[in-house]
Amino acid sequence: MRHAATRSLFERRDVIIVASVSCIYGIGDPETYSNMIGPIAVGDTLERQAFLRRLTELQYTRNDTNLIRGTFRARGDSIEVFPSHMEDTAWRLSLFDDEVERIVAFDPLTGKVVSELESIVVYPNSHYVVPKPHLNKAVE
């Protein structure tokens, strides 16, 4: 629910969140988090390997057998992502060359397509993501 609430804060203007301090303490810097968000639309150029690396940077885990929340899988020109802010819907991106040809929302249990989408926004899988430049600076 924490991820769904965070997503609502970024996407909607009519959201107020009431929570205890323990629910929001240490959630991280909103600016850093918002810089990690990645919009994708049908027709966009998306290099497959770079996108898979990006998902890993956003703390998604690759799992080609069991698609659960916070994981992704890649099969040929199809990439499936099950965002942590969604309960029972995942996304399938179909690529042709390096172009996003189709985006669908589907039920990860049955594989049934729920809807066609024109665009999606990929949010980090964790509130504790750190952009690569910050990580490199910390290592130094």
N, C-alpha and C positions, 0 to 999 in steps of 0.2 A: 504494500500500500504506500510505502514511503516513495517508491519510484513513480507511482501513478500520481501522487500528490505533487512531486517535484515537476513532473511533466506538465501538469495542469497550471502550475505557477508560471511556467515559461510560455505556454501556448494560449492561455485565456486571461481575460481582464476581470472576470467576475469570481475570482477564487480567494477565499480566506481560509487559512488553515489554523485550526485550534488544536494545539498539542502540548503535551508536557515537555519540560526541558529535556528529559531523557530521550525523547523521540527526535529532537532536532539538534541536540548538542553534538558538536564536532562534525556537522554535515559537510564542512568544507567551504571553500570560497565560491560563491555563486558565479562570479565572473570566470573563474577557471573552468567550472563545470559547463557554463554556457559556451565557452570556446571549444569544448570537446564535442558539441552537438553537430551532427552531420545530416543536412537535408539531401534527399535523393529524389529525382523525378524521372518519369519516363522520358527518354530522349537524351538524358545526361550521358556524358562520357565517363565511364567507370572502369579503370584498369583492375581486373580481377584480383591479381596478387596483391596490389596495393590496398584494395578494399579489405581483403582478408587480414592483412597486417593491421589495418586500422581497427578492425573489429577486436583483434587481440589487444591493441593498445587501449581500447575502451573496456577491457577486462571481460570480454566475452570468451567463452571456451569453445574450441572446436570439438564437436562430437558428431561424427558421421553416422552413428547408429541410433542414438536416442536423443531426439530433439526436445529438450526441456527448457524452462525459463533460464535465460542467461547464456544460452548456447547458440551456435550456428553450425551449419554444415554446407559443404560445397560439393556439388556433383556436376561435373562438366561445366556447362554454361549457366547453371542454376545455383543460386546461393539462397539458403533459407536461414532466417534469423528469428529467434524467439526472444523478443525483448522482455526484460524483467518487469517492465511496467504493465504488461498485458497479461491477463489471466488465462485465456484459452484461445488466443489467436496469434499466429506467427505470420511472417512475411516471406514471400518467395519472389526473388528478383531473377528475371530471365534476361540473360545478356546475349547479344549477337555482336561478335567482335568485341569492342569495348563500349558498346552502347546499351543502355538500359532499355530493353524492348518492351518489358511488361513487368508490372508489380501487382501481386495479388495478396490478399489476406486469406489465410486458410486455417483450418482446424488441424493442429499438429498431431492429434490422435488419429483422425480418420483420413486426413489429406484432402478433405472436401474444401473446395474454394468457397469462401464466404463472400468476397467482394473484389472487384477490380479497383485499383488505386492509381491515381495520377502521380502522387508523391507520398513520401514518408519522411519522418525525421528520426534518425537513429540517435538515441540517447545513450550515454555511458551505462554500463551494467553495474557500476558501483558509484557511490557518492564520493569515493576516495580516489578517483582517477587523478593522475598527474600528467600534464603535458610533457612531451619528450624534452623540450628545452629546460624545463624546471628540474626534471629528473637528472639530466646531464650536469646541470649546475650543482645540484646536491651531491652528486658523485665526486665532482672535483673538490 
